[in-house]
């Protein structure tokens, strides 16, 4: 589906005139099971944390019509299993009819704004488990950064544990994205992307909550992924990462990581939605082929 300027205009008018249309659309949406195959999920919850940049463009994700068009292109590929975003974006996609037969994951904590002094005290300002269940979403995602130098970490850990329990009570997936983190020399939060730090963060995240029955992990692709993924028996999705390398290097890292037995698929945001050549459909096709196999219909 290609979105026109009129589609976007009508979307805003509908939001103004029919706020109840959102709940009606959730109730009528065609859903699908998570399934037993690997998953490809497109992530688009970055803007709600103030993270708008892609490569050298600090405002790449600032235009909502542009982002919606890119998401529409990605979701048009039948081998894209679902999307992860905050309520504002998901409801836009819902009203545009783009979430039929897709998995939908609601982003729960976006309070740790990028660059803030309180970044590690990542408050739950997005979806609640109750709303996820009421709307028929498939699960909730939390960003769980662990910084031993920041006391705000413990509040995030506690809130994440509560979210896991609440999602499990509704039978919904809890997708936990853990990072072992620190303050850099510039005073900004940064994630430590080593195998050892990633394994440590996974172990802490896996132990949160009173049950892990519905817990999935979402972890970055780092060196030695086979060893890293030996750190858990939980279903684990691989984070595609920021598009800071060439597409060929990025795709090679995804392909290698997916050979690990525990890899349950990919969750990719900016690397799919903002490829260097601008061809979203081709980037999505590459990722879909790596996750689900088959012939690549496009080459980037």
SVG drawing of the C-alpha trace seen along z (x, -y; Angstrom):
<svg xmlns="http://www.w3.org/2000/svg" viewBox="-16 -17 52 42">
<polyline fill="none" stroke="black" stroke-width="0.4" points="0.0,0.0 1.3,-3.4 0.1,-6.2 -0.8,-9.5 -1.0,-12.9 -4.7,-12.5 -4.5,-9.3 -2.5,-11.1 -5.0,-14.0 -7.9,-11.6 -6.2,-9.8 -5.9,-13.0 -9.5,-14.0 -10.7,-10.6 -8.7,-10.9 -10.4,-14.3 -13.9,-13.1 -14.0,-9.5 -11.7,-8.8 -13.8,-5.7 -12.7,-4.3 -9.4,-3.1 -11.1,-0.7 -13.5,0.5 -10.6,1.2 -8.7,3.2 -11.8,5.3 -12.3,6.0 -8.6,6.6 -7.6,10.0 -5.0,11.5 -2.6,14.4 -0.8,16.8 2.9,16.2 3.6,19.5 6.5,21.9 8.8,20.3 11.3,17.6 10.0,14.0 10.8,10.8 9.5,7.8 9.9,4.1 10.6,1.8 9.5,-1.9 9.3,-2.9 12.5,-5.2 10.7,-8.6 8.8,-8.3 12.2,-8.3 13.4,-11.4 15.7,-9.2 15.1,-10.6 18.5,-10.2 19.7,-7.8 23.4,-8.0 24.3,-11.7 20.7,-12.9 19.6,-13.9 16.0,-14.4 15.5,-11.4 12.5,-10.1 10.9,-13.5 8.3,-13.3 5.4,-11.1 4.0,-10.9 7.5,-9.8 7.8,-7.2 4.3,-5.8 5.1,-5.4 8.3,-3.5 6.4,-1.3 3.6,-0.7 6.3,0.5 7.8,2.8 4.5,4.3 3.4,4.9 5.9,7.8 4.0,10.9 7.1,12.3 7.2,9.4 5.6,11.0 4.8,7.9 5.6,4.5 6.7,3.0 5.8,-0.6 4.1,-2.9 0.4,-3.5 0.4,-6.6 2.2,-4.8 0.3,-1.5 -3.0,-3.3 -2.0,-5.2 -1.1,-1.9 -4.3,-0.3 -6.6,-3.0 -4.8,-2.7 -5.5,1.0 -1.9,2.1 -2.0,4.4 -4.2,7.2 -2.7,10.6 0.4,9.1 1.9,9.6 1.7,6.3 3.9,5.6 3.3,2.5 6.3,0.5 5.9,0.0 8.7,-2.2 9.8,-5.3 10.5,-7.6 14.3,-7.2 14.6,-10.0 17.8,-9.9 20.5,-12.1 18.6,-12.8 20.3,-12.6 17.5,-10.2 17.9,-8.0 18.4,-4.8 15.4,-5.5 13.3,-4.4 9.7,-5.0 6.8,-3.1 5.0,-5.8 3.6,-3.8 1.5,-0.7 0.2,1.1 -0.4,4.8 -4.1,4.2 -4.3,2.1 -2.3,4.6 -4.7,7.4 -7.8,5.3 -6.7,4.2 -5.7,7.7 -2.0,7.0 0.4,9.9 2.7,8.6 4.7,5.8 8.3,4.7 10.5,3.2 13.9,1.6 15.9,2.7 19.3,1.0 21.4,2.0 23.9,-0.6 25.6,0.1 26.6,-3.6 23.0,-4.8 20.5,-4.2 17.7,-4.7 18.4,-1.3 16.7,0.5 13.4,-1.3 13.5,-0.1 14.3,3.4 11.4,3.4 9.0,1.9 10.1,4.5 9.5,7.3 5.9,6.1 5.3,5.7 6.4,9.3 4.1,10.6 1.2,8.5 1.7,9.6 2.0,13.2 -1.3,12.9 -2.9,12.0 -1.1,14.7 0.9,12.1 4.5,12.1 6.9,10.0 9.7,8.9 12.6,7.8 15.5,5.8 18.4,5.8 21.7,3.9 24.6,3.7 25.2,0.0 27.4,-2.8 28.1,-6.5 30.6,-7.3 33.4,-9.8 31.1,-12.5 28.6,-11.8 26.1,-10.2 24.5,-6.8 26.0,-4.1 25.5,-0.3 28.5,2.1 28.3,4.3 30.7,7.1 29.7,10.8 30.3,10.8 28.2,7.7 25.4,9.0 25.4,12.4 25.3,10.7 22.4,8.5 20.5,11.5 20.9,13.4 19.5,10.5 16.6,9.9 15.7,13.6 15.4,13.7 12.9,10.8 9.4,11.5 7.6,14.3 7.4,16.4 9.3,16.6 6.7,18.5 5.9,15.7 9.3,14.0 11.2,13.5 14.6,11.7 15.6,9.1 19.4,8.8 21.9,7.0 24.1,8.7 27.6,8.7 30.7,10.8 30.5,14.5 26.7,14.7 26.7,18.5 28.4,18.3 26.1,15.4 22.9,17.3 24.1,20.2 23.3,17.8 19.5,18.5 16.9,21.0 14.3,18.3 13.2,17.5 15.6,14.8 15.1,12.2 18.1,10.5 18.3,6.7 19.3,5.5 21.1,2.5 21.8,-1.0 22.7,-1.2 26.3,-2.4 28.0,0.2 27.6,0.8 24.5,2.8 26.7,5.8 28.3,5.8 25.0,5.4 23.3,8.2 26.4,10.5 26.1,9.9 22.4,10.8 23.0,13.9 25.8,15.2 23.8,14.5 20.8,16.3 22.8,19.5 22.8,19.8 20.3,22.5 18.6,20.2 18.0,17.4 14.2,16.9 14.4,14.2 15.1,10.5 13.7,7.2 15.0,4.4 14.1,0.7 16.2,-2.0 18.4,0.4 15.3,1.5 13.3,-1.7 16.2,-4.0 18.7,-2.0 21.5,-4.1 20.1,-3.7 16.5,-4.6 15.1,-1.3 13.0,-0.1 11.4,2.8 14.8,4.2 16.2,4.0 13.1,5.7 13.3,8.5 16.9,9.2 15.9,9.5 12.9,11.6 15.0,14.0 17.6,14.3 14.8,15.1 12.4,17.2 14.5,18.4 13.6,18.4 14.7,16.3 15.5,12.6 13.2,10.7 15.2,7.5 18.9,6.8 20.1,3.7"/>
</svg>
